[in-house]
Structures are given as structure tokens and as C-alpha cells.
Amino acid sequence: MGWRYSIFTVMCPELDLEQTAALAASLGLEGLEWRVTRKSPEPIEKINYWSGNRSTVDVDDIEADLKRAKRITDGHGLGMPFLGTYMSCREHDLVAKVMQAAAGVGCTKMRVGPPRYDGKRPYAELYQEAVRDFERVAGLARKHKVQACLEMHMGNITPSAGLAHRLVSHFDPAEIGVIFDPGNMVVEGFENYQMGLELLGPYLSHVHAKNACWVKQGEEAGVAKWQSRMVSMREGQADWSAVVAALKKVGYDGWLSFEDFAEADTRTKLNDGLVYLEALEASLA
């Protein structure tokens, strides 16, 4: 059972779509998880992951731009297994529009975000709203045959496998799934990897590959203060050898998509991450 490796193109902000696809193919990666959101207007004064990212499919022109991305992807012999959108589960009209475009190019999975949690509104209230909103999203998924996946992510109501499962368990796993993200779990939501994967069961749909750690930032009144930081796959506190073993144990046979935000050259990060995960996978063969 061999996994397939892709790039979530958010980590390639300096590259346009053609350059990103060429890089992926040259490194032996097999797919692209395109970043889908509003494009930054050119010229971009400062390249960065979030507000100055050229490796982006324009959500404001999703039909045409996704077809262009598909042509580029195909031209480099790559797959397009997933769309990394930034839509909320509340944006039903936009979700429908992007799902229709995804179905048109044969992409069957995309990210749809649950509510964020900042303590201003109680979790129970946000949870009930999310159930209602994802009911509508599930209906759209059924119509377009495109699965909507929420991500285990710090700062939202599904940072852990347990909380993600609580929400998605209301729905058919063919329509609503989960993105498992061990790097995010360093920051918030850590649970035993295998137990979490066993709990998710058929809802496990996609895996993001990155890592993070906590760094001491000094002291305040004699108490240590810590801050999370994204680091390379080999440096962080997510135990990828344990993650890989747990994924194998539960029979995961999908994609692992690199989303590495470490401070290093994009090619170097991708090449080293791929070598690292393929070696871990091979050790369990």
C-alpha cells in the first residue's frame, strides 16, 4: 500500500501555477492541492504565504481559473486530488460554486472550514450552528459528488480528532470528511495519533504534512512563556514516525500533502520532506 504525495500550494508563494507544477514534477511528487482563494493583485510588493501568494487559483474566477490549473496539472503528469479552499461552512453559495467547478475538472475533495473559536461565543452555540451549516454543505456535496473536508486546525472548533469526529459523525463520510494534521496538533488538539485515526475511521480523507514546535520566549514574573513556531518535518514535535505507523495501522491509502511553513527554500523543504516520509513509509513495508 503506497501513499501518494502532493503539495498544498500555499507553501509555494513565490511560484506561479506553471512553476509550481514544474517543481512538483521535477521532485517526483504526484499531485497538487491547489490553494483556492482571492488572488493577490500584481505586482505583489511582498511575497508571503497568506496575502502575497502567486500559487493560487482565483476563487473570483473559479470556473476559468480552475480549468487553467487543471490543464497545467495534466501537462506535468500530475493529479489534482484536493482543493485547499478558504471558504467557511456558512458560505453556502460560494461552496456550491466551487464544488460545481471542482466536479467539472474531476476533483472530488475540497476543504470547507468550520467556525473559529476565540472565546467570544460559547462552543455549544458554535457547534450547533456548524451542524446546521454542514447539513447544507453535505447536501451540496451529494449533489456535486465532491466531498467537503474540515481540517483539524488550531483556533477552530475542530482542533482534535475527537472534536472533529463529534461534528462529522452527523453526516455520511462520502459527503463530509476530515483532514488529519499532526503539525497543527502540536499547537492545539494533540491526541494519541492511532486512537484519533481509529476514531475518525471512514471520515479520514486527507493528511497534511508539516511540523511545529514550542519555543521559550522568556519569562514573566518567573513563569516561562512559550510560542509555537513552524519548523521542518524533521525538527518539530509531531512524531512523524509514529504518525506514519498509525496511518499504516488503520489502513490509510490516500494522499499526504506537504504544507511546510518552515523558514527554508521551497525546493529544499519539499525534497527533504519527501525523502523523509518515503523512508519512514519504506521502513514499515
VEXDREN-2710 file (C-alpha; in Angstrom, 1 decimal):
% VEXDREN-2710
k/r/px/py/pz
1/MET/0.0/0.0/0.0
2/GLY/1.9/3.1/-1.2
3/TRP/0.8/6.6/-0.5
4/ARG/0.8/9.4/-3.0
5/TYR/2.5/12.7/-2.2
6/SER/1.3/16.2/-3.2
7/ILE/1.9/19.9/-2.5
8/PHE/-0.6/22.2/-0.9
9/THR/0.5/25.1/-3.0
10/VAL/0.1/27.7/-0.2
11/MET/3.7/26.7/0.6
12/CYS/4.9/28.0/-2.8
13/PRO/4.0/31.7/-2.7
14/GLU/6.9/32.8/-4.9
15/LEU/5.9/30.5/-7.8
16/ASP/3.0/30.8/-10.3
17/LEU/0.9/27.8/-11.2
18/GLU/3.1/26.7/-14.0
19/GLN/6.3/26.9/-11.9
20/THR/4.7/25.1/-9.0
21/ALA/3.6/22.2/-11.2
22/ALA/7.0/22.0/-12.8
23/LEU/8.7/21.9/-9.4
24/ALA/6.4/19.1/-8.2
25/ALA/7.1/17.0/-11.2
26/SER/10.8/17.6/-11.0
27/LEU/10.9/16.3/-7.4
28/GLY/8.8/13.2/-8.1
29/LEU/5.7/14.4/-6.4
30/GLU/2.4/13.1/-7.9
31/GLY/-0.2/15.8/-7.2
32/LEU/-1.2/19.4/-6.4
33/GLU/-3.6/20.6/-3.8
34/TRP/-4.2/24.0/-5.2
35/ARG/-4.7/27.0/-2.9
36/VAL/-8.1/28.4/-3.8
37/THR/-8.9/31.9/-2.7
38/ARG/-8.9/35.5/-3.9
39/LYS/-5.8/36.3/-5.9
40/SER/-3.4/39.0/-4.7
41/PRO/-3.2/41.8/-7.3
42/GLU/0.0/42.1/-9.2
43/PRO/2.6/43.4/-8.7
44/ILE/2.9/41.8/-5.3
45/GLU/5.1/44.0/-3.1
46/LYS/5.9/41.3/-0.5
47/ILE/5.7/37.6/-1.3
48/ASN/4.2/35.6/1.7
49/TYR/2.0/32.6/2.3
50/TRP/-1.2/34.5/3.0
51/SER/-1.5/37.8/1.3
52/GLY/1.1/37.7/-1.4
53/ASN/0.9/34.2/-2.9
54/ARG/1.1/33.5/-6.6
55/SER/0.4/29.8/-6.4
56/THR/-3.3/30.5/-6.1
57/VAL/-6.4/29.6/-8.1
58/ASP/-8.7/32.6/-8.2
59/VAL/-12.0/31.9/-6.4
60/ASP/-13.5/35.0/-8.0
61/ASP/-13.0/33.4/-11.5
62/ILE/-13.2/29.8/-10.3
63/GLU/-14.6/28.2/-13.4
64/ALA/-12.0/29.5/-15.8
65/ASP/-9.0/29.6/-13.5
66/LEU/-9.6/26.0/-12.2
67/LYS/-9.8/24.8/-15.8
68/ARG/-6.4/26.5/-16.4
69/ALA/-5.0/24.9/-13.3
70/LYS/-6.2/21.5/-14.5
71/ARG/-4.6/22.0/-17.9
72/ILE/-1.3/22.9/-16.2
73/THR/-1.6/19.9/-13.7
74/ASP/-2.3/17.5/-16.5
75/GLY/0.5/18.9/-18.6
76/HIS/3.0/17.9/-16.0
77/GLY/1.5/14.4/-15.5
78/LEU/0.2/15.3/-12.0
79/GLY/-3.0/14.5/-10.2
80/MET/-5.3/17.1/-8.6
81/PRO/-6.8/15.2/-5.6
82/PHE/-7.9/18.1/-3.4
83/LEU/-8.7/21.9/-3.4
84/GLY/-7.4/23.8/-0.4
85/THR/-10.1/26.5/-0.2
86/TYR/-10.6/29.1/2.5
87/MET/-14.4/29.0/2.5
88/SER/-16.5/28.8/5.6
89/CYS/-19.3/26.3/6.0
90/ARG/-21.6/29.3/6.2
91/GLU/-20.8/30.5/2.7
92/HIS/-23.2/28.1/1.0
93/ASP/-23.5/29.9/-2.3
94/LEU/-19.7/30.1/-2.7
95/VAL/-19.3/26.4/-1.6
96/ALA/-21.8/25.4/-4.3
97/LYS/-20.0/27.4/-7.0
98/VAL/-16.6/25.9/-6.2
99/MET/-18.0/22.4/-5.9
100/GLN/-19.5/22.8/-9.3
101/ALA/-16.2/23.9/-10.7
102/ALA/-14.3/21.1/-9.0
103/ALA/-16.7/18.5/-10.3
104/GLY/-16.2/19.9/-13.8
105/VAL/-12.4/19.1/-13.7
106/GLY/-12.8/15.8/-11.9
107/CYS/-11.6/16.9/-8.4
108/THR/-13.7/15.2/-5.8
109/LYS/-12.5/16.7/-2.5
110/MET/-12.1/20.2/-1.1
111/ARG/-11.6/22.0/2.3
112/VAL/-14.5/23.8/3.9
113/GLY/-13.9/25.5/7.2
114/PRO/-15.8/25.0/10.5
115/PRO/-16.4/28.0/12.8
116/ARG/-13.4/29.6/14.5
117/TYR/-13.3/29.6/18.3
118/ASP/-11.9/32.7/20.1
119/GLY/-13.9/32.5/23.4
120/LYS/-16.3/35.3/22.5
121/ARG/-19.2/32.9/21.8
122/PRO/-19.7/29.6/23.6
123/TYR/-18.6/26.4/21.9
124/ALA/-22.0/24.8/22.2
125/GLU/-23.6/27.6/20.2
126/LEU/-20.9/27.4/17.5
127/TYR/-21.2/23.7/17.4
128/GLN/-25.0/23.7/16.8
129/GLU/-24.6/26.3/14.1
130/ALA/-21.9/24.2/12.4
131/VAL/-24.1/21.1/12.4
132/ARG/-26.8/23.1/10.6
133/ASP/-24.4/24.7/8.1
134/PHE/-22.7/21.4/7.3
135/GLU/-26.1/19.8/6.8
136/ARG/-26.4/22.2/3.8
137/VAL/-22.8/21.6/2.8
138/ALA/-23.5/17.8/2.8
139/GLY/-26.5/18.4/0.5
140/LEU/-24.2/20.3/-1.9
141/ALA/-21.6/17.5/-1.7
142/ARG/-24.3/14.9/-2.5
143/LYS/-25.4/17.0/-5.5
144/HIS/-22.0/17.6/-7.0
145/LYS/-20.3/14.4/-5.7
146/VAL/-17.5/16.5/-4.2
147/GLN/-16.6/15.7/-0.6
148/ALA/-16.2/18.7/1.8
149/CYS/-13.5/18.2/4.4
150/LEU/-12.9/20.1/7.6
151/GLU/-9.4/20.5/8.9
152/MET/-8.1/19.7/12.4
153/HIS/-6.8/23.2/13.0
154/MET/-5.8/25.4/15.9
155/GLY/-8.3/28.2/16.6
156/ASN/-11.4/26.5/15.3
157/ILE/-13.9/24.2/16.9
158/THR/-12.3/21.0/15.5
159/PRO/-8.6/21.1/16.6
160/SER/-8.5/17.5/17.6
161/ALA/-9.7/14.2/16.1
162/GLY/-12.2/13.9/18.9
163/LEU/-13.8/17.2/18.3
164/ALA/-13.6/16.8/14.5
165/HIS/-15.4/13.4/14.8
166/ARG/-18.1/14.9/17.1
167/LEU/-19.1/17.2/14.3
168/VAL/-18.7/15.0/11.2
169/SER/-20.3/12.0/12.8
170/HIS/-23.7/13.6/11.9
171/PHE/-23.0/13.0/8.2
172/ASP/-22.3/10.5/5.6
173/PRO/-18.5/10.1/5.3
174/ALA/-18.8/10.2/1.5
175/GLU/-20.0/13.8/1.8
176/ILE/-18.1/15.2/4.8
177/GLY/-14.6/14.2/5.8
178/VAL/-11.6/15.2/7.9
179/ILE/-8.1/16.5/7.1
180/PHE/-5.7/15.0/9.7
181/ASP/-2.9/17.5/10.5
182/PRO/-0.3/16.4/13.0
183/GLY/1.6/19.7/12.7
184/ASN/-1.4/21.7/13.8
185/MET/-1.9/19.2/16.7
186/VAL/1.4/20.4/18.1
187/VAL/-0.1/23.8/18.6
188/GLU/-3.6/22.6/19.7
189/GLY/-5.5/19.4/19.8
190/PHE/-3.0/16.7/20.4
191/GLU/-4.3/13.2/21.0
192/ASN/-2.8/9.8/20.5
193/TYR/-2.3/9.5/16.8
194/GLN/-3.6/5.9/16.4
195/MET/-6.5/6.4/18.7
196/GLY/-7.6/9.5/16.8
197/LEU/-7.3/7.8/13.5
198/GLU/-9.3/4.8/14.7
199/LEU/-12.0/7.2/15.9
200/LEU/-12.2/9.0/12.6
201/GLY/-12.4/5.8/10.7
202/PRO/-14.1/6.4/7.3
203/TYR/-14.1/10.1/7.9
204/LEU/-10.3/10.2/7.5
205/SER/-10.0/11.7/4.0
206/HIS/-6.7/13.6/3.6
207/VAL/-3.4/14.3/5.5
208/HIS/-1.4/17.5/5.7
209/ALA/2.4/17.0/6.3
210/LYS/4.2/19.7/8.2
211/ASN/5.7/20.2/11.7
212/ALA/5.9/22.7/14.5
213/CYS/7.4/23.1/17.9
214/TRP/7.2/25.3/21.0
215/VAL/10.0/27.8/21.7
216/LYS/10.6/29.5/25.0
217/GLN/10.2/33.3/24.6
218/GLY/11.4/34.4/28.0
219/GLU/9.8/34.7/31.4
220/GLU/7.1/36.8/33.0
221/ALA/7.1/37.1/36.8
222/GLY/9.2/34.0/37.0
223/VAL/6.9/32.0/34.7
224/ALA/8.2/30.6/31.3
225/LYS/6.4/32.0/28.3
226/TRP/6.2/29.8/25.1
227/GLN/5.3/30.4/21.5
228/SER/4.6/27.9/18.7
229/ARG/6.7/28.0/15.5
230/MET/6.5/26.1/12.2
231/VAL/9.7/24.1/11.6
232/SER/10.9/21.4/9.2
233/MET/9.5/18.0/9.1
234/ARG/12.4/16.5/11.0
235/GLU/12.7/19.2/13.6
236/GLY/9.3/19.6/15.1
237/GLN/7.4/17.9/18.0
238/ALA/5.0/16.0/15.8
239/ASP/6.4/12.4/15.8
240/TRP/6.1/11.5/12.1
241/SER/7.5/8.1/12.6
242/ALA/4.5/7.4/15.0
243/VAL/2.1/9.2/12.6
244/VAL/3.2/7.0/9.7
245/ALA/3.0/3.9/11.7
246/ALA/-0.6/4.8/12.9
247/LEU/-1.7/5.7/9.3
248/LYS/-0.4/2.2/8.2
249/LYS/-2.1/0.6/11.1
250/VAL/-5.5/2.0/10.2
251/GLY/-5.1/1.2/6.5
252/TYR/-5.0/4.8/5.2
253/ASP/-4.3/4.7/1.5
254/GLY/-4.8/8.3/0.4
255/TRP/-2.6/11.4/-0.2
256/LEU/-0.1/13.1/2.1
257/SER/0.1/16.8/1.1
258/PHE/3.1/18.9/2.1
259/GLU/2.2/22.2/3.8
260/ASP/5.6/23.1/5.2
261/PHE/5.9/26.6/6.6
262/ALA/9.5/26.3/7.9
263/GLU/11.9/29.1/7.1
264/ALA/13.8/27.5/4.2
265/ASP/13.9/27.3/0.4
266/THR/10.7/25.7/-1.1
267/ARG/12.6/23.1/-3.2
268/THR/14.7/22.1/-0.3
269/LYS/11.8/21.7/2.1
270/LEU/9.8/19.6/-0.4
271/ASN/12.7/17.4/-1.4
272/ASP/13.8/16.7/2.2
273/GLY/10.2/16.2/3.4
274/LEU/9.6/13.7/0.6
275/VAL/12.8/11.8/1.2
276/TYR/12.0/11.7/5.0
277/LEU/8.4/10.4/4.7
278/GLU/9.2/7.9/1.9
279/ALA/11.9/6.5/4.1
280/LEU/9.6/6.2/7.1
281/GLU/7.0/4.6/4.9
282/ALA/9.6/2.1/3.4
283/SER/10.7/1.1/6.9
284/LEU/7.2/-0.2/7.6
285/ALA/6.8/-2.0/4.3
END
